[in-house]
Amino acid sequence: MKTSNLFLVVALLLSSLSLQAQTPQPVFGLVETMKTLPGQSEAYVKTEREIWKKLHQERVKRGLILGWDLYAVRYPTGTNAAYDYVTVTFMQGQDKLESPWGTIPNDAEKLLSKEELAAGMSIDQMRNLTTAMLFRQSDFAAVDPNATTAPKYLMVNMMKVKPGDEAAYEAMETKLVKPMIVAMMKSGGRAGWVRHNLVLPGGSNQPFNFVTVDAYDQWADIGQGGDAAAAIKKVHPGMTLAAYGKQIEATRQLVNQELWELIDSTR
C-alpha cells in the first residue's frame, strides 16, 4: 500500500483555487509526477479514479488533507516526456506533513473490497513515480476565491531565482505582477493565479525554486490574460509594458512551462 510519508517520498505542483484561501496556517502541495508504462495509461487513470480516489476522499473526511487532484500533462508530451500525469495533494498546516495518510493504510481492507485492494496495489505495474516535490503556497489571486470546483487547465511556470534574490523576486510578484493580474482578470481569461515556493527537495542544484500557476476554466481562455495595456495605466501609471516586462525578467529566469488538464479531483 502506498503510504507516501512525505519525509520518505520527497527525497525523490495546482491546483484547485478553492484550496488557495489565505489562512493562518500555510497550505502545502505534494506534487507527484508519474510516467505510465507502455499501454498502461488508461488502466492507470482508471485505478486512480475508481480506487485510490476513494482513499483520498477518506483522507479529506478525516481531516488529513484538504484535497487531491489528478492532472494529465497536455504539453510536453511524447515518449521522451519525463512524465505524463501529475497528482497534487493539498495539506494545511505543517503538522499534517508528518503523517498525511494517518491510519488509512491499516484500514484499507475496511474501505475497499478485496478486488479493489488488489487492483489498487497493482498500480506500480502501470506507472513509475518519477518525482515528488513539496511546495508551499505563498500568494494567490482568483476571480472567485470561494469557488468549489477546480479550474480545468493550469499553465505551470517554473522559475529559477538566484540565491539571495528570493525576497526581491517575491516582492516583485506580489507588488508588480499580482495587481496587474487582478486587474486583467476582470476582463476575462484567467480564472486565477498562484505562486508556490519549492520546499523540498532543496539545494542550489534544483532546476527551479518557484512556480507560478495561471488557471483557466476553458481551453479558449488559455493565454488570454486580459487587457494589459488598460491594466497598466490603472495599476502602474506612467510605466510602459516594456519597462514592466524588464522588471519581471530582471528577477528570475523562466526555465520551463507545462500545460496540465484536470482529470479528476476529490471535490
C-alpha positions as CSV (number, residue, x, y, z in Angstrom):
1,M,0.0,0.0,0.0
2,K,1.4,3.4,-1.0
3,T,1.8,5.4,2.3
4,S,3.5,8.5,0.9
5,N,5.1,9.6,4.1
6,L,6.5,13.0,2.9
7,F,9.8,12.7,4.5
8,L,10.5,9.4,2.8
9,V,8.9,10.2,-0.6
10,V,10.0,13.9,-1.1
11,A,13.6,12.8,-1.5
12,L,12.7,11.6,-4.9
13,L,3.0,21.3,-8.4
14,L,-2.2,23.3,-8.9
15,S,-4.4,23.0,-8.4
16,S,-7.6,23.9,-7.2
17,L,-8.2,27.5,-6.4
18,S,-10.9,26.5,-3.9
19,L,-7.9,25.4,-1.7
20,Q,-6.0,28.6,-2.0
21,A,-7.7,30.8,0.5
22,Q,-5.3,32.6,2.8
23,T,-5.3,31.1,6.3
24,P,-3.2,31.4,9.4
25,Q,-1.7,28.0,8.6
26,P,0.2,27.6,5.4
27,V,-1.1,25.4,2.6
28,F,1.3,22.8,1.2
29,G,1.1,20.9,-2.0
30,L,2.7,17.5,-2.6
31,V,3.3,17.2,-6.3
32,E,4.0,13.7,-7.6
33,T,4.8,13.1,-11.2
34,M,4.0,9.8,-13.0
35,K,5.3,8.2,-16.2
36,T,2.9,5.5,-17.3
37,L,4.3,2.3,-18.8
38,P,3.6,1.5,-22.4
39,G,-0.1,0.7,-23.0
40,Q,-1.0,1.3,-19.3
41,S,-2.2,4.9,-19.4
42,E,-5.9,4.0,-19.5
43,A,-5.6,1.4,-16.7
44,Y,-3.6,3.8,-14.6
45,V,-6.2,6.6,-14.8
46,K,-9.0,4.1,-14.1
47,T,-7.1,2.8,-11.0
48,E,-6.6,6.4,-9.7
49,R,-10.2,7.5,-10.3
50,E,-12.0,4.4,-9.2
51,I,-9.9,3.1,-6.3
52,W,-7.3,5.5,-5.0
53,K,-9.7,8.4,-5.1
54,K,-11.8,6.6,-2.5
55,L,-8.9,6.6,-0.1
56,H,-8.1,10.3,-0.8
57,Q,-11.8,11.1,-0.1
58,E,-11.5,9.3,3.2
59,R,-8.3,11.3,4.0
60,V,-10.3,14.5,3.3
61,K,-13.1,13.2,5.6
62,R,-10.7,12.5,8.4
63,G,-9.1,16.0,8.1
64,L,-5.7,14.6,7.0
65,I,-5.7,16.5,3.7
66,L,-7.6,19.4,2.1
67,G,-7.9,17.6,-1.3
68,W,-6.4,15.7,-4.1
69,D,-6.2,16.4,-7.9
70,L,-5.2,14.3,-10.9
71,Y,-3.8,16.0,-14.0
72,A,-2.8,14.8,-17.4
73,V,0.1,16.7,-18.9
74,R,-1.0,18.1,-22.2
75,Y,2.3,19.7,-23.1
76,P,5.1,18.5,-23.2
77,T,4.0,15.0,-24.4
78,G,5.5,12.1,-26.2
79,T,7.8,9.1,-25.4
80,N,10.6,11.4,-24.3
81,A,8.5,13.4,-21.8
82,A,9.6,12.8,-18.3
83,Y,6.1,12.3,-17.0
84,D,2.5,12.3,-18.4
85,Y,0.4,12.5,-15.2
86,V,0.6,14.6,-12.0
87,T,-1.2,14.3,-8.7
88,V,-1.4,17.2,-6.3
89,T,-2.3,16.6,-2.6
90,F,-3.1,19.7,-0.5
91,M,-2.5,19.8,3.2
92,Q,-3.0,22.7,5.6
93,G,-0.5,23.2,8.4
94,Q,3.0,21.8,8.9
95,D,1.7,19.2,11.4
96,K,-0.2,17.4,8.6
97,L,3.1,16.7,6.8
98,E,4.3,14.1,9.3
99,S,1.6,11.6,8.7
100,P,-0.6,12.6,5.7
101,W,-2.1,9.1,5.5
102,G,-2.8,8.6,9.2
103,T,-4.1,5.0,9.8
104,I,-5.7,4.6,6.4
105,P,-3.1,2.0,5.2
106,N,-4.1,-0.1,8.1
107,D,-7.8,0.5,7.5
108,A,-7.7,-0.1,3.7
109,E,-9.3,-3.6,4.0
110,K,-12.3,-1.9,5.6
111,L,-12.5,0.8,3.0
112,L,-12.0,-1.2,-0.1
113,S,-13.2,-4.6,-1.4
114,K,-10.7,-7.4,-1.8
115,E,-10.8,-6.8,-5.6
116,E,-10.3,-3.1,-5.2
117,L,-7.5,-3.6,-2.8
118,A,-5.7,-6.0,-5.2
119,A,-6.2,-3.6,-8.2
120,G,-5.0,-0.6,-6.2
121,M,-1.8,-2.4,-5.1
122,S,-1.1,-3.2,-8.8
123,I,-0.7,0.5,-9.7
124,D,3.1,0.1,-9.7
125,Q,2.7,-2.2,-12.7
126,M,1.1,0.7,-14.6
127,R,3.3,3.7,-13.9
128,N,6.6,4.9,-12.3
129,L,6.6,7.6,-9.7
130,T,9.3,9.8,-11.1
131,T,9.5,12.7,-8.7
132,A,7.8,14.0,-5.5
133,M,8.1,17.7,-4.6
134,L,6.8,19.7,-1.7
135,F,5.6,23.2,-2.3
136,R,4.2,26.0,0.0
137,Q,1.6,28.4,-1.3
138,S,2.9,31.9,-0.9
139,D,0.4,34.1,-2.8
140,F,-2.7,33.8,-4.9
141,A,-5.4,35.7,-6.7
142,A,-8.7,34.4,-8.1
143,V,-11.8,35.7,-9.9
144,D,-13.8,33.6,-7.3
145,P,-11.7,32.8,-4.2
146,N,-14.5,30.7,-2.8
147,A,-15.0,28.5,-6.0
148,T,-16.0,25.0,-5.1
149,T,-14.6,23.4,-8.3
150,A,-11.0,23.3,-9.6
151,P,-10.0,25.1,-12.8
152,K,-9.8,22.8,-15.9
153,Y,-6.4,23.9,-17.1
154,L,-3.2,25.0,-15.4
155,M,-0.3,26.7,-17.1
156,V,2.6,25.9,-14.8
157,N,5.5,28.3,-15.0
158,M,8.8,27.1,-13.3
159,M,11.1,29.9,-12.2
160,K,14.8,29.9,-11.2
161,V,15.7,32.7,-8.8
162,K,19.3,33.2,-7.8
163,P,20.3,32.6,-4.2
164,G,19.9,35.8,-2.2
165,D,17.3,37.2,-4.6
166,E,14.3,35.3,-3.3
167,A,12.8,38.2,-1.3
168,A,13.2,40.6,-4.2
169,Y,11.5,38.1,-6.6
170,E,8.6,37.6,-4.2
171,A,8.2,41.3,-3.7
172,M,8.2,41.8,-7.5
173,E,5.5,39.2,-8.0
174,T,3.3,40.5,-5.2
175,K,3.7,44.2,-5.8
176,L,4.2,44.4,-9.5
177,V,2.6,41.4,-11.2
178,K,-0.3,40.4,-8.9
179,P,-2.1,43.8,-9.1
180,M,-1.8,43.6,-12.9
181,I,-3.3,40.1,-12.9
182,V,-6.1,41.1,-10.6
183,A,-7.0,44.0,-12.9
184,M,-6.7,41.9,-16.1
185,M,-8.8,39.0,-14.7
186,K,-11.8,41.4,-14.5
187,S,-11.9,41.5,-18.3
188,G,-11.8,37.7,-18.7
189,G,-9.3,35.0,-19.5
190,R,-7.5,33.7,-16.4
191,A,-9.6,32.3,-13.6
192,G,-6.7,32.7,-11.1
193,W,-3.1,32.9,-10.3
194,V,-1.0,31.2,-7.6
195,R,2.6,31.4,-6.5
196,H,4.3,28.4,-4.8
197,N,7.8,28.2,-3.2
198,L,9.7,24.9,-3.5
199,V,10.3,23.5,0.0
200,L,11.8,20.1,-0.8
201,P,14.0,18.9,-2.4
202,G,16.3,21.8,-1.8
203,G,19.8,22.9,-2.7
204,S,21.4,25.0,-5.4
205,N,21.3,22.2,-8.0
206,Q,17.5,22.4,-8.3
207,P,16.4,23.5,-11.8
208,F,13.7,25.8,-10.3
209,N,12.7,27.0,-6.9
210,F,9.5,28.9,-7.5
211,V,6.3,28.0,-9.5
212,T,3.5,30.3,-10.6
213,V,0.3,28.8,-12.0
214,D,-2.1,30.5,-14.4
215,A,-5.5,28.8,-14.1
216,Y,-8.1,28.7,-16.8
217,D,-11.7,27.3,-16.9
218,Q,-11.8,26.8,-20.7
219,W,-9.4,25.9,-23.4
220,A,-10.3,29.1,-25.3
221,D,-9.2,31.2,-22.3
222,I,-5.6,29.8,-22.3
223,G,-3.2,32.6,-22.8
224,Q,-5.9,35.2,-22.7
225,G,-4.8,37.2,-19.7
226,G,-6.9,40.3,-20.3
227,D,-6.2,43.8,-21.4
228,A,-2.6,44.5,-20.2
229,A,-2.4,48.0,-21.8
230,A,-5.5,49.2,-19.9
231,A,-4.5,47.4,-16.7
232,I,-1.0,49.0,-16.6
233,K,-2.5,52.5,-17.0
234,K,-4.7,51.9,-14.0
235,V,-2.4,49.9,-11.8
236,H,1.1,51.3,-12.6
237,P,0.5,54.8,-14.0
238,G,3.5,56.1,-16.0
239,M,5.0,52.7,-16.5
240,T,5.3,51.2,-20.0
241,L,4.6,47.5,-20.8
242,A,8.3,47.2,-21.9
243,A,9.5,48.5,-18.5
244,Y,7.1,46.2,-16.8
245,G,8.5,43.2,-18.6
246,K,12.1,44.2,-17.9
247,Q,11.4,44.4,-14.2
248,I,10.0,40.9,-14.3
249,E,12.9,39.4,-16.3
250,A,15.5,41.0,-14.0
251,T,14.4,39.0,-11.0
252,R,14.0,35.4,-12.3
253,Q,14.5,33.1,-15.2
254,L,11.5,31.2,-16.7
255,V,13.1,27.8,-17.2
256,N,10.0,25.7,-18.2
257,Q,6.3,25.8,-18.9
258,E,3.8,23.0,-18.9
259,L,0.1,22.7,-19.5
260,W,-1.9,20.4,-17.3
261,E,-5.5,19.3,-17.7
262,L,-7.6,18.3,-14.7
263,I,-8.8,14.7,-15.0
264,D,-10.3,14.1,-11.5
265,S,-10.5,15.6,-8.1
266,T,-11.9,14.9,-4.6
267,R,-14.0,18.0,-5.0
